[in-house]
Amino acid sequence: MAQLLTALPQPVRSGLIQTKDLPADMHQTSWSSLSRYEQAERETIKGALREADGNKARAAKILGIGRTTLYRKMRALKIDAEERMIAPGR
């Protein structure tokens, strides 16, 4: 655990380590069982959430789907709260 903390590329300002703070090889462990299509859909949703600064209603509008559908897809595609958080300073 100590090695992981010292290997983080930048200091974590909030004191909370988020998924995005971890090395890339650790990002895939929770969702590597998804199909290629599901992985592409997952990345598209994450991109829309980033573009909308975490606002789910705006992200759903960007994607052309309803907010309820977005929530359902986020659960199904294992998009968790840590991935939706906005980086400090934004």
Wavefront OBJ file of the C-alpha trace (Angstrom):
o trace
v 0.000 0.000 0.000
v 2.802 2.446 0.864
v 4.433 1.793 -2.527
v 1.167 2.593 -4.277
v 0.796 5.870 -2.392
v 4.336 6.991 -3.169
v 3.888 6.019 -6.835
v 0.905 8.312 -7.406
v 1.811 10.756 -10.193
v 0.642 13.868 -8.319
v -0.253 14.646 -4.741
v -3.869 14.031 -3.870
v -5.066 17.386 -2.555
v -8.382 16.284 -1.095
v -6.952 13.413 0.931
v -9.316 11.050 -0.923
v -7.726 8.783 -3.519
v -10.032 8.391 -6.501
v -9.992 5.790 -9.256
v -8.484 8.328 -11.643
v -5.506 8.738 -9.268
v -4.519 5.065 -9.529
v -2.174 3.601 -12.167
v -3.923 2.713 -15.449
v -3.532 -1.050 -14.972
v -5.654 -0.828 -11.819
v -8.509 0.980 -13.600
v -9.508 -2.031 -15.662
v -9.744 -4.651 -12.954
v -13.359 -3.917 -12.010
v -14.787 -3.823 -15.524
v -12.506 -5.951 -17.692
v -15.278 -8.563 -17.954
v -17.393 -6.179 -20.058
v -17.741 -6.813 -23.784
v -16.005 -4.521 -26.279
v -19.325 -2.818 -26.992
v -19.964 -2.277 -23.272
v -16.453 -0.932 -22.760
v -16.961 1.537 -25.636
v -20.322 2.591 -24.210
v -18.733 2.982 -20.783
v -15.975 5.233 -22.136
v -18.539 7.292 -24.067
v -20.608 7.846 -20.925
v -17.518 8.750 -18.891
v -16.532 11.236 -21.618
v -19.980 12.834 -21.561
v -19.820 13.110 -17.765
v -16.418 14.806 -18.008
v -17.721 17.168 -20.689
v -20.714 18.005 -18.483
v -18.474 18.505 -15.405
v -20.233 15.646 -13.628
v -23.752 16.983 -14.246
v -25.779 13.866 -15.090
v -28.716 15.734 -16.643
v -26.358 17.538 -19.043
v -24.428 14.327 -19.760
v -27.690 12.547 -20.624
v -28.599 15.408 -22.965
v -25.169 15.231 -24.632
v -25.720 11.498 -25.165
v -29.312 11.953 -26.364
v -30.767 9.706 -23.655
v -32.936 10.263 -20.587
v -31.398 10.801 -17.169
v -33.000 7.608 -15.823
v -31.476 5.660 -18.702
v -28.088 7.191 -17.912
v -28.334 6.120 -14.254
v -29.302 2.579 -15.306
v -26.413 2.353 -17.765
v -23.981 3.705 -15.197
v -24.983 0.953 -12.762
v -24.852 -1.742 -15.437
v -21.464 -0.579 -16.749
v -19.963 -0.200 -13.263
v -19.327 3.539 -13.458
v -18.898 4.485 -9.815
v -18.870 7.749 -7.893
v -15.069 8.031 -7.826
v -14.927 8.156 -11.623
v -17.570 10.858 -11.779
v -15.835 13.199 -9.350
v -14.283 16.347 -10.764
v -10.573 16.864 -10.249
v -9.548 19.389 -7.575
v -9.043 22.869 -8.964
v -11.652 22.526 -11.733
l 1 2 3 4 5 6 7 8 9 10 11 12 13 14 15 16 17 18 19 20 21 22 23 24 25 26 27 28 29 30 31 32 33 34 35 36 37 38 39 40 41 42 43 44 45 46 47 48 49 50 51 52 53 54 55 56 57 58 59 60 61 62 63 64 65 66 67 68 69 70 71 72 73 74 75 76 77 78 79 80 81 82 83 84 85 86 87 88 89 90
